Amino acid sequence: MEKAVILKRGKEESLLRQHPWIFSGAIQRIIGKPEEGDIVTVYTNDNKFIARGHIQVGSIAVRVLTFIDEPINHEFWKQRISAAYEMRRSIGIACREDNDTFRLLHGEGDNLPGLVIDIYDDTAVMQAHSVGMHTCRNEIATALQEVLGDRIKNIYYKSETTLPYKADLNQEDGYIMGKSASNVATEYGLKFHIDWLRGQKTGFFIDQRENRALLEKYSKGRKLLNMFCYTGGFSIYALRGGAELVHSVDSSAKAIDLTNANAELNFPGDTRHAAYAEDAFDYLEKMGDNYDLIILDPPAFAKHRDSLRNALIGYRRLNAKAIEKIKPGGIIFTFSCSQAVNKENFRTAVFTAAAMAKRNVRILHQLTQPADHPVNIYHPEGEYLKGLVIYVE
Ligand code: SAH
């Protein structure tokens, strides 16, 4: 029997607008006893085909793979990955001499909900956020290999921390293809050690690439604090941009080691840079008022909608401290990557922080995620990275 989902009457509306999630409340009946991660066909209440996707446990019950009646097979995966690759090539990010680091596939943004693929030189790091994508991992890897050909030699599967933990899959990270001895990749001419074995996300925050490039332009002659530095991305761009001094801070000692290694890789022996393992709030509290360029790129303060209020208080406190202490004429790059916090919420938090610090503040840039992290227009939830560049008088 076909595994299928029948919707309640009228509940196909969001699907007609190509929104890729079906919530459990929209479902009338489930047929054929599908298990989590199985492919199901979705029918309207009067039995018309409307979509096909992965079924899962939770409030999002189906993540849609296609809105046309086509099989989910080798051709399907190949076509989707190839469309994603083609887009990155046509906009230039996948074919630059000075760059081999980019996101090849961005979940819903590339019409494959629950799947992320990042490219680091000749290694692809694949990450599943759903049991469905996990189940299909080998098929996806085969298609990926065919689409990218010689361009990649290794595929690392890194889903230990991203799969729903209730599914109890006990998945261990590991290579599906090849095995790489080197882990250095290049972003806009700068080299980075990418720790895909143990690092956060797929090993690097590719989503800040364009914002790092913008920061570089503002760094000349400035004294910079890179708060929440992780691999030191912003710091390395600032060094290239001619900053007078760069201090990188992160509470994780491992992040500080990575930052130091990356600084050494690009600018060996450069005494303009120093890195400190410290808590952000402690550091901001006791630091002087010597910095005139500050980056605040904290982890997601709100992982869920219910923690929104506390998250906003966190952003406000953090920004108020930086706005209060920055030198007159200083610039702050401030970010939020919490999906639950929208642009308006974030801007209000920074606005309130400015008012608390009683400084004159102007917005110079409004930033977001780069083009290789596209937002599916039918899935506005995919817009997660928000940033403001502000000038503090
Ligand atoms: N800006 C980075 C990404 C930042 S990720 C980049 O461009 O790659 C967020 C970082 O914040 C993590 O490395 C994490 O270790 C660090 N962090 C989390 N809580 C912190 C705290 N209270 N104080 C300082 N760093 C913290």
Boltz pocket constraint, residues with backbone or C-beta under 6 A from the ligand:
constraints:
  - pocket:
      binder: B
      contacts: [[A, 204], [A, 205], [A, 208], [A, 227], [A, 228], [A, 229], [A, 230], [A, 231], [A, 232], [A, 233], [A, 234], [A, 249], [A, 250], [A, 251], [A, 252], [A, 255], [A, 278], [A, 279], [A, 280], [A, 281], [A, 297], [A, 298], [A, 299]]
      max_distance: 6.0
